[in-house]
Amino acid sequence: MSPESKLNVVEELHWYTQVIDTMDVGIFVLDLEFNVVAWNRFMQSYSGIPSADILHKPLFSVCTDLPQRWLEAKFNATISLKTQGFSSWEDRSYIFEFQNFSPASRGLDLMHQNMVITPLSSLSGKVSHLCVMISDVSDVAQSKMLLHESNRKLEHKSRIDGLTGLLNRACWEQALIDECSKLKVDDERVSTLIMFDIDFFKRVNDNFGHSIGDEVIRHTALLTQKISRTSDFVGRYGGEEFAVLLPNTCHEQALYFAERLRKRVEESEIKTNQGIIKYTISLGVCEFNREALETATQWIEAADAVLYESKDNGRNMTTVQSLAV
């Protein structure tokens, strides 16, 4: 090779080094023993490790906070398959614990990263080195996480009653429809529905105002939630009326639930600036029966009917209709 050719090679290497150093991504090169043979300016700036302190040294002995076993598996797979390896921030938020300085993603303390591992071959065609590229995707990650959280809140809002935190009517009715479908295909399954409402609720609103009425509704919802199982579906059906679906529960067990709730409400009190409020509820309990009921609407109507029996018979009581044939 002529002196001029050698000079051209040196110049090209210098250009390549400048290009790598000016790129706004982290780039480093490893040999097959995972010793560092190149470490660009991005990696130096964010890691705080200058090239002189890491070149020709094992990556994992210098960067001790890396997920070594996971990275080694990624590196070895790239070497054996001779294809690029990838890692997204959605799989692993970050590889290197770099501080995030992007003003567009201030909510993230650490830089979120994508990683690409590229096998580098020698003139013989064998993989001799790995080029690892670390991209800062904090802005994208933050935007996507905010969108996900916004969608989660919207989905939650579409299912939950804003006043009580219980299932709203639409969501609760869908749960009831789903339960009806299960009951129709499983003859051994037994489930019971409880409908109840607050006695003389209009008097509360008239005497104390709607804000106190809302507090009574919230208080009732809280007492119901406290005695419910995670498998139960508790919903606000409308106004001062509530509905509780008890899957895998016969009417005798549901009666125990209803009476426990009724007594808790009766014994409780709500302290307000206008005095102490005590109130009661009336309940209707209806076990699903395949011979008498076909739809969720019929089940609700049957439970409502026994609820109004409770109200007609003096209120503050539970009436049961098992619909046994």
URVENJO-V507861 format. One record per backbone hydrogen bond with DSSP energy under -1.0 kcal/mol. NH is the residue of the N-H (numbers start at 1). CO is the residue of the C=O. E is the energy in kcal/mol with one decimal. If there is no record, write none. Layout:
nh=NH co=CO e=E
nh=NH co=CO e=E
//
This chain:
nh=6 co=2 e=-2.5
nh=7 co=3 e=-2.2
nh=8 co=4 e=-2.0
nh=9 co=5 e=-2.2
nh=10 co=6 e=-2.3
nh=11 co=7 e=-2.5
nh=12 co=8 e=-2.5
nh=13 co=9 e=-2.5
nh=14 co=10 e=-2.1
nh=15 co=11 e=-2.5
nh=16 co=12 e=-2.9
nh=17 co=13 e=-2.3
nh=18 co=14 e=-2.2
nh=19 co=15 e=-2.8
nh=20 co=16 e=-2.7
nh=21 co=17 e=-2.4
nh=22 co=18 e=-1.9
nh=26 co=134 e=-3.1
nh=28 co=132 e=-2.0
nh=29 co=38 e=-1.7
nh=30 co=130 e=-2.7
nh=31 co=35 e=-2.0
nh=34 co=31 e=-1.9
nh=36 co=57 e=-2.6
nh=37 co=29 e=-3.2
nh=38 co=29 e=-1.2
nh=40 co=27 e=-2.6
nh=44 co=40 e=-2.0
nh=45 co=41 e=-2.9
nh=46 co=42 e=-2.4
nh=47 co=43 e=-2.0
nh=48 co=44 e=-1.7
nh=53 co=50 e=-1.5
nh=54 co=51 e=-1.7
nh=55 co=51 e=-2.8
nh=56 co=36 e=-4.4
nh=57 co=54 e=-1.8
nh=59 co=34 e=-2.7
nh=62 co=58 e=-1.1
nh=63 co=59 e=-3.0
nh=64 co=62 e=-1.2
nh=66 co=63 e=-1.2
nh=68 co=66 e=-2.0
nh=71 co=67 e=-2.7
nh=72 co=68 e=-3.0
nh=73 co=69 e=-1.8
nh=74 co=70 e=-1.7
nh=75 co=71 e=-3.1
nh=76 co=72 e=-2.9
nh=77 co=73 e=-1.9
nh=78 co=74 e=-1.9
nh=79 co=75 e=-2.2
nh=80 co=76 e=-2.6
nh=81 co=77 e=-2.4
nh=82 co=78 e=-1.4
nh=85 co=117 e=-2.5
nh=87 co=115 e=-2.0
nh=91 co=88 e=-1.4
nh=92 co=88 e=-2.4
nh=98 co=96 e=-2.2
nh=100 co=109 e=-2.6
nh=105 co=102 e=-1.2
nh=108 co=105 e=-1.8
nh=111 co=98 e=-3.0
nh=113 co=93 e=-2.2
nh=114 co=135 e=-1.7
nh=115 co=87 e=-2.9
nh=116 co=133 e=-2.1
nh=117 co=85 e=-3.0
nh=118 co=131 e=-3.1
nh=120 co=129 e=-3.1
nh=122 co=126 e=-2.8
nh=125 co=122 e=-1.8
nh=128 co=120 e=-3.0
nh=129 co=120 e=-1.9
nh=130 co=30 e=-2.6
nh=131 co=118 e=-2.9
nh=132 co=28 e=-3.2
nh=133 co=116 e=-2.8
nh=134 co=26 e=-3.1
nh=135 co=114 e=-2.7
nh=137 co=112 e=-2.8
nh=141 co=137 e=-2.9
nh=142 co=138 e=-2.9
nh=143 co=139 e=-2.2
nh=144 co=140 e=-2.5
nh=145 co=141 e=-2.6
nh=146 co=142 e=-2.6
nh=147 co=143 e=-2.2
nh=148 co=144 e=-2.5
nh=149 co=145 e=-2.6
nh=150 co=146 e=-2.5
nh=151 co=147 e=-2.7
nh=152 co=148 e=-2.4
nh=153 co=149 e=-2.4
nh=154 co=150 e=-2.3
nh=155 co=151 e=-2.7
nh=156 co=152 e=-2.6
nh=157 co=153 e=-2.9
nh=158 co=154 e=-2.0
nh=159 co=156 e=-1.0
nh=160 co=156 e=-2.0
nh=161 co=166 e=-3.6
nh=165 co=161 e=-2.5
nh=167 co=234 e=-2.0
nh=168 co=159 e=-3.0
nh=172 co=168 e=-2.8
nh=173 co=169 e=-2.9
nh=174 co=170 e=-1.7
nh=175 co=171 e=-1.8
nh=176 co=172 e=-2.0
nh=177 co=173 e=-2.4
nh=178 co=174 e=-2.5
nh=179 co=175 e=-2.1
nh=180 co=176 e=-2.3
nh=181 co=177 e=-1.9
nh=182 co=178 e=-1.8
nh=183 co=179 e=-2.4
nh=184 co=180 e=-1.8
nh=186 co=182 e=-1.1
nh=189 co=186 e=-1.3
nh=192 co=246 e=-2.0
nh=193 co=286 e=-2.8
nh=194 co=244 e=-2.7
nh=195 co=284 e=-2.3
nh=196 co=242 e=-2.3
nh=197 co=282 e=-1.8
nh=198 co=240 e=-1.2
nh=199 co=280 e=-2.4
nh=205 co=201 e=-1.8
nh=206 co=202 e=-2.8
nh=207 co=203 e=-2.9
nh=208 co=204 e=-2.7
nh=209 co=205 e=-1.4
nh=213 co=209 e=-1.8
nh=214 co=210 e=-2.5
nh=215 co=211 e=-1.5
nh=216 co=212 e=-2.1
nh=217 co=213 e=-2.0
nh=218 co=214 e=-2.6
nh=219 co=215 e=-2.5
nh=220 co=216 e=-2.2
nh=221 co=217 e=-2.2
nh=222 co=218 e=-2.4
nh=223 co=219 e=-2.2
nh=224 co=220 e=-2.0
nh=225 co=221 e=-2.5
nh=226 co=222 e=-2.1
nh=232 co=229 e=-1.2
nh=233 co=245 e=-2.3
nh=235 co=243 e=-3.0
nh=236 co=167 e=-2.3
nh=237 co=241 e=-1.5
nh=238 co=241 e=-1.6
nh=241 co=238 e=-2.7
nh=242 co=196 e=-3.5
nh=243 co=235 e=-2.6
nh=244 co=194 e=-2.9
nh=245 co=233 e=-2.7
nh=246 co=192 e=-3.0
nh=249 co=190 e=-1.1
nh=254 co=250 e=-2.3
nh=255 co=251 e=-2.2
nh=256 co=252 e=-1.5
nh=257 co=253 e=-1.9
nh=258 co=254 e=-3.0
nh=259 co=255 e=-2.8
nh=260 co=256 e=-2.1
nh=261 co=257 e=-2.3
nh=262 co=258 e=-2.8
nh=263 co=259 e=-2.4
nh=264 co=260 e=-1.9
nh=265 co=261 e=-2.4
nh=266 co=262 e=-2.4
nh=267 co=263 e=-2.3
nh=270 co=277 e=-2.5
nh=272 co=275 e=-1.7
nh=275 co=272 e=-1.6
nh=277 co=270 e=-3.1
nh=282 co=197 e=-2.1
nh=283 co=317 e=-2.6
nh=284 co=195 e=-2.8
nh=285 co=319 e=-2.9
nh=286 co=193 e=-2.9
nh=288 co=191 e=-2.5
nh=293 co=289 e=-2.5
nh=299 co=295 e=-1.7
nh=300 co=296 e=-2.4
nh=301 co=297 e=-2.4
nh=302 co=298 e=-2.3
nh=303 co=299 e=-2.3
nh=304 co=300 e=-2.9
nh=305 co=301 e=-2.0
nh=306 co=302 e=-1.5
nh=307 co=303 e=-1.8
nh=308 co=304 e=-2.4
nh=309 co=305 e=-1.1
nh=310 co=306 e=-1.7
nh=311 co=307 e=-1.7
nh=312 co=308 e=-2.6
nh=313 co=309 e=-1.9
nh=314 co=311 e=-1.2
nh=315 co=310 e=-2.6
nh=319 co=283 e=-2.0
nh=321 co=285 e=-3.1
//
